[in-house]
Amino acid sequence: MAAPDAGQGDGSHDGAGVEATGDGATLLDELRSAIGRYVVAPSEEALTAVTLWVVASHIQPALQHAPRLAVVAATKGAGKSRVLDVLHETVHQPMMTVNTSPAVVFRVIGKNPPTLLVDEADTIFGPKAGDKEDLRGLLNAGHQRNRPAWRISGPEHKPTPYPTFAMAAIAGIGDLPDTIMDRAVVLRMQKRKPGEKITPFRSRYAKPELNALRDRLAAWLGPLRGTAARMVPRMPVEDRAADTWEPLVIVADLVGGRWPDKARAACLMMTRYEAVQDEQSSLKTRLLRDIHRIFAENQDPEVLATQDLVAALIQDVDGPWAEYGTKGLNAYHLGNLLRDFGISSANYRFAKDKQAKAYMRNRFLDAWARHCPDLTEAAPEPAHGAALARPVVHTLPPVGPPGESPGPERAR
């Protein structure tokens, strides 16, 4: 099947009439179907994107950019690790990096790099990641060719460049750092709905099937690497988004048929969605910072009443909260904005048996550490089995305007 010429509407590239065998479209259809049997993708476009990402891993030496695949979810049990299981059996030369040494990764990336599969991303990007700065830097730099990492090496202590260019799929709870998300095709996994069925992933039968499909893809793509390296596809997006999605669109244009249109539709839909998420994420980060400031202005009490917190946010003349929604921020809005951070209010009994919703300060510590690291506060380790959201609150300093009753006591 011929991929469209550069002057034709969909799937243009630099050459005139690249001839890709008819097997290409069949192979991609089979791969998409196989992935969909084991994974409930968040959308049809996301399933298309994952399929194209897998295929692009087999032509990495022909690419100028190595897009990351960010496999993220708000909670556990959303299928992130299952995605990595399927990728491990279908991508080019997989290398699982759950807890690897950065030095190992530097040394295995070469002219024909592996495809990095990183699970439990909090060990790399979380507030307790420790000495993983090198691995974080590698994942950032490796998005673009010719961004080596220099190290002193050998008995002569010679400065040595190590390649970083390699495709990588990174799975974790919550969004990854902005520097990774900006370089990624983002797969936002969700828990399955009742009635949504998948085929259980069992290596004894899934691995042979997926490996056979992987080998057929590699054989088909081998002769097309030179063509792929010369292609300059028409992109529906610009700048870094175009860099990230270009390898996927190149694959679609090599295949032809319905795939060029499907690839560009997925690109537009998913990048627009992420643009909205970025805007909301910035707003939520601003909220975390403003709440940190309000607690500090009240001498960091253990608890702030929801009504007091909302009032303080609205009174900030430099903040967006007085104009939030149709009538300004309210308690319902606040709960929705904080839900993704795992922060919620609870009923508390204040003095004179007055009960009200309130937010505990220690519930914010983890979110502050992850999303506002310059605030330099780390979340304490909860005791095993402890419910962080339900401590007994004893004597507290005043949290409201002067003259109101002093701090709350946990409602019983």
Secondary structure as the mmCIF struct_conf table of DSSP 4:
data_model
#
loop_
_struct_conf.conf_type_id
_struct_conf.id
_struct_conf.beg_label_comp_id
_struct_conf.beg_label_asym_id
_struct_conf.beg_label_seq_id
_struct_conf.end_label_comp_id
_struct_conf.end_label_asym_id
_struct_conf.end_label_seq_id
STRN STRN1 ALA A 2 ALA A 2
HELX_LH_PP_P HELX_LH_PP_P1 ALA A 3 ASP A 5
TURN_TY1_P TURN_TY1_P1 ALA A 6 GLY A 7
BEND BEND1 GLN A 8 GLY A 11
BEND BEND2 ASP A 14 ALA A 16
STRN STRN2 GLU A 19 GLU A 19
TURN_TY1_P TURN_TY1_P2 GLY A 22 GLY A 22
HELX_RH_AL_P HELX_RH_AL_P1 ASP A 23 TYR A 38
BEND BEND3 PRO A 42 SER A 43
HELX_RH_AL_P HELX_RH_AL_P2 GLU A 44 ALA A 56
HELX_RH_3T_P HELX_RH_3T_P1 SER A 57 ALA A 62
BEND BEND4 GLN A 64 GLN A 64
STRN STRN3 HIS A 65 HIS A 65
STRN STRN4 ARG A 68 ALA A 73
BEND BEND5 ALA A 74 GLY A 79
HELX_RH_AL_P HELX_RH_AL_P3 LYS A 80 HIS A 88
TURN_TY1_P TURN_TY1_P3 GLU A 89 THR A 90
BEND BEND6 VAL A 91 GLN A 93
STRN STRN5 PRO A 94 MET A 96
BEND BEND7 VAL A 98 ASN A 99
HELX_RH_AL_P HELX_RH_AL_P4 PRO A 102 VAL A 108
BEND BEND8 GLY A 110 ASN A 112
STRN STRN6 THR A 115 VAL A 118
TURN_TY1_P TURN_TY1_P4 ALA A 121 ALA A 121
HELX_RH_AL_P HELX_RH_AL_P5 ASP A 122 PHE A 125
BEND BEND9 GLY A 126 GLY A 126
TURN_TY1_P TURN_TY1_P5 PRO A 127 LYS A 128
BEND BEND10 ASP A 131 ASP A 131
HELX_RH_AL_P HELX_RH_AL_P6 GLU A 133 ALA A 141
TURN_TY1_P TURN_TY1_P6 GLY A 142 HIS A 143
STRN STRN7 GLN A 144 GLN A 144
BEND BEND11 ARG A 145 ASN A 146
HELX_LH_PP_P HELX_LH_PP_P2 PRO A 148 PRO A 148
STRN STRN8 ALA A 149 SER A 153
TURN_TY1_P TURN_TY1_P7 GLY A 154 HIS A 157
STRN STRN9 LYS A 158 TYR A 162
STRN STRN10 ALA A 168 ILE A 173
BEND BEND12 GLY A 174 GLY A 174
HELX_LH_PP_P HELX_LH_PP_P3 ASP A 175 PRO A 177
HELX_RH_AL_P HELX_RH_AL_P7 ASP A 178 MET A 181
TURN_TY1_P TURN_TY1_P8 ASP A 182 ARG A 183
STRN STRN11 ALA A 184 ARG A 188
HELX_LH_PP_P HELX_LH_PP_P4 LYS A 191 LYS A 193
TURN_TY1_P TURN_TY1_P9 PRO A 194 GLY A 195
HELX_RH_AL_P HELX_RH_AL_P8 SER A 203 LEU A 221
HELX_RH_3T_P HELX_RH_3T_P2 GLY A 222 LEU A 224
HELX_RH_AL_P HELX_RH_AL_P9 ARG A 225 ARG A 230
BEND BEND13 PRO A 236 VAL A 237
HELX_RH_AL_P HELX_RH_AL_P10 ASP A 239 VAL A 255
TURN_TY1_P TURN_TY1_P10 GLY A 257 ARG A 258
HELX_RH_AL_P HELX_RH_AL_P11 TRP A 259 GLU A 297
TURN_TY1_P TURN_TY1_P11 ASN A 298 GLN A 299
BEND BEND14 GLU A 302 GLU A 302
STRN STRN12 VAL A 303 ALA A 305
HELX_RH_AL_P HELX_RH_AL_P12 THR A 306 ILE A 314
TURN_TY1_P TURN_TY1_P12 GLN A 315 GLN A 315
TURN_TY1_P TURN_TY1_P13 VAL A 317 ASP A 318
BEND BEND15 GLY A 319 PRO A 320
HELX_RH_3T_P HELX_RH_3T_P3 TRP A 321 GLU A 323
BEND BEND16 TYR A 324 TYR A 324
TURN_TY1_P TURN_TY1_P14 GLY A 325 LYS A 327
HELX_RH_AL_P HELX_RH_AL_P13 ALA A 331 ARG A 339
TURN_TY1_P TURN_TY1_P15 ASP A 340 GLY A 342
STRN STRN13 ALA A 346 ARG A 349
HELX_RH_3T_P HELX_RH_3T_P4 ALA A 351 ASP A 353
STRN STRN14 GLN A 355 MET A 360
HELX_RH_3T_P HELX_RH_3T_P5 ARG A 361 ARG A 363
BEND BEND17 PHE A 364 PHE A 364
HELX_RH_AL_P HELX_RH_AL_P14 LEU A 365 HIS A 371
HELX_RH_3T_P HELX_RH_3T_P6 PRO A 373 LEU A 375
HELX_LH_PP_P HELX_LH_PP_P5 ALA A 379 ALA A 383
TURN_TY1_P TURN_TY1_P16 HIS A 384 GLY A 385
TURN_TY1_P TURN_TY1_P17 LEU A 388 ALA A 389
HELX_LH_PP_P HELX_LH_PP_P6 PRO A 391 VAL A 393
BEND BEND18 GLY A 400 PRO A 401
TURN_TY1_P TURN_TY1_P18 PRO A 402 GLY A 403
BEND BEND19 GLU A 404 GLU A 404
STRN STRN15 GLU A 409 GLU A 409
#
